[in-house]
Amino acid sequence: MKQKNFISKALCALLACAACTGVSAQQKEYPKQEQMRPGMSEYWTPQPKIVTPGEASERAAVSAPSDAIVLFDGKDLSAWESPKGEPARWIVKDGAFTVDKKTGDIQTKQKFENYQLHIEWRIPENITGTNQGRGNSGVFMQGQYEIQILDCYNNETYVNGQTGSVYKQTPPLVNAMRKPGEWNVYDIIYSAPIFKEDGTYRIPPYVTVIQNGVLLQNHTAILGTTEYIGFPKVVKHGAGPISLQSHGDPSPAISFRNVWIREL
């Protein structure tokens, strides 16, 4: 009987010790991840080679293909809305529309997955500022992944934030900017991601970007969502809109025209 009591007490002591160890392990604090800053995901070299594109035409834009969905025909923004579902209030004039920085971003009412997107944009001739504060905007695939728009004509910045970059991810192959006041053309071929059940990529999104007839991104894998601070995240999603950014920099606003899309 005494032996049983001894074993019972010893077992209780062991269990109590294990419980204390478990509590101690649960209460142990580990260092927290260092707070991210914007510059931690930016790099400046090597700067892409400058390539002079063919001459631009200031004539009326060439009409869209017969199977395209016209997103802006030069008249109104009826195909667009604010992220809150309100009417898009950017300024329409002379066959183009210009960012209104007071009203925020706009996006297409229709959602898309795989497509060819054509969009023309112009940096104002009186542009001011340097680095990222010079004609900054962006076009977002499915509302998640940004292709940077910026005046990089004689204006250096971190290369993974340059014109035609997959923003904060992949720099463009070259710098094919036209002078401020001239129209630039983006032709973007995009394939949407396919997700596994656990929300990770089975196949990541891919993008090809041609600016003014010059290849900037060649079937580039997109690593995840566009983040200003921090690194890309993989977030499961379905079809999404084309979004245009109203950036908060103080430089004069940029304009767009001749926007159409072909679903693939």
Long-range contacts (C-beta under 8 A, 24 or more apart in sequence): 36-229, 36-230, 37-229, 38-228, 38-229, 41-160, 41-168, 41-227, 41-229, 41-230, 41-231, 42-158, 42-160, 42-161, 42-168, 43-158, 43-159, 43-160, 44-156, 44-157, 44-158, 44-159, 45-159, 46-159, 47-156, 47-159, 47-175, 48-159, 48-162, 48-171, 48-172, 48-173, 48-174, 48-175, 49-174, 49-175, 50-174, 50-175, 51-174, 51-175, 51-176, 51-214, 52-176, 53-176, 53-178, 53-211, 53-212, 53-213, 53-214, 54-212, 54-213, 56-178, 56-182, 56-183, 56-184, 56-212, 57-183, 58-182, 58-183, 60-95, 61-95, 61-120, 61-257, 61-258, 62-258, 64-118, 64-258, 64-260, 65-260, 65-262, 67-262, 68-118, 68-260, 68-261, 68-262, 69-110, 69-260, 69-261, 69-262, 69-263, 70-259, 70-260, 71-108, 71-242, 71-259, 71-260, 71-261, 72-97, 72-256, 72-257, 72-258, 72-259, 72-260, 74-257, 74-258, 77-106, 79-108, 79-109, 79-110, 80-106, 80-107, 80-108, 80-109, 81-106, 81-107, 81-108, 81-109, 82-106, 82-107, 83-107, 83-243, 90-246, 95-257, 96-122, 96-255, 96-256, 96-257, 97-255, 97-256, 97-257, 98-253, 98-254, 98-255, 98-256, 99-137, 99-244, 99-246, 99-247, 99-253, 99-254, 99-255, 100-246, 100-253, 101-246, 101-247, 101-248, 101-253, 103-246, 104-246, 105-243, 105-244, 105-245, 105-246, 106-243, 106-244, 106-246, 107-140, 107-143, 107-241, 107-242, 107-243, 107-244, 108-241, 108-242, 108-243, 109-241, 110-241, 111-142, 111-238, 111-239, 111-240, 111-241, 112-142, 112-239, 112-240, 112-241, 112-242, 112-261, 112-263, 113-142, 113-192, 113-238, 113-239, 113-263, 114-190, 114-191, 114-192, 114-263, 114-264, 115-189, 115-190, 115-261, 115-262, 115-263, 115-264, 116-187, 116-188, 116-189, 116-190, 116-261, 116-262, 116-264, 117-186, 117-187, 117-188, 117-189, 117-190, 117-242, 117-259, 117-260, 117-261, 118-185, 118-186, 118-187, 118-188, 118-258, 118-259, 118-260, 118-261, 119-185, 119-186, 119-188, 119-256, 119-258, 119-259, 120-183, 120-184, 120-185, 120-186, 120-256, 120-257, 120-258, 120-259, 121-149, 121-183, 121-184, 121-186, 121-254, 121-255, 121-256, 121-257, 122-181, 122-182, 122-183, 122-184, 122-254, 122-255, 122-256, 122-257, 123-151, 123-153, 123-180, 123-181, 123-184, 123-254, 124-180, 124-181, 124-252, 124-253, 124-254, 124-255, 125-180, 125-181, 126-180, 126-252, 127-151, 127-180, 127-251, 127-252, 128-250, 128-251, 128-252, 129-249, 129-250, 129-251, 130-155, 131-155, 131-156, 131-157, 132-157, 132-161, 132-249, 133-249, 133-250, 133-251, 134-249, 134-251, 135-180, 135-249, 135-251, 135-252, 135-254, 136-245, 136-247, 136-249, 136-251, 137-244, 137-245, 137-246, 137-247, 137-254, 138-167, 138-226, 138-244, 138-245, 138-247, 139-186, 139-188, 139-242, 139-243, 139-244, 139-245, 140-226, 140-242, 140-243, 140-244, 140-245, 141-188, 141-190, 141-192, 141-205, 141-207, 141-222, 141-240, 141-242, 142-192, 142-205, 142-237, 142-239, 142-240, 142-241, 143-240, 143-241, 143-242, 143-243, 144-225, 144-226, 144-235, 144-237, 144-240, 145-205, 145-207, 145-222, 145-225, 145-226, 146-226, 146-245, 147-186, 147-188, 147-207, 147-209, 147-217, 149-186, 149-245, 149-254, 151-177, 151-180, 151-251, 152-177, 153-177, 153-178, 153-179, 153-180, 163-211, 163-216, 164-209, 164-211, 164-216, 164-217, 166-207, 166-217, 166-220, 166-222, 166-223, 166-226, 167-226, 168-226, 168-227, 168-228, 168-231, 168-232, 169-222, 169-223, 169-226, 169-232, 170-217, 170-220, 172-209, 172-211, 172-216, 172-217, 173-215, 173-216, 173-217, 173-218, 174-214, 174-215, 174-216, 176-211, 176-212, 176-213, 176-214, 176-216, 177-211, 178-212, 183-257, 184-211, 184-212, 185-211, 185-212, 185-213, 186-210, 186-211, 189-264, 191-264, 192-239, 193-222, 195-236, 199-234, 199-235, 199-236, 200-234, 201-234
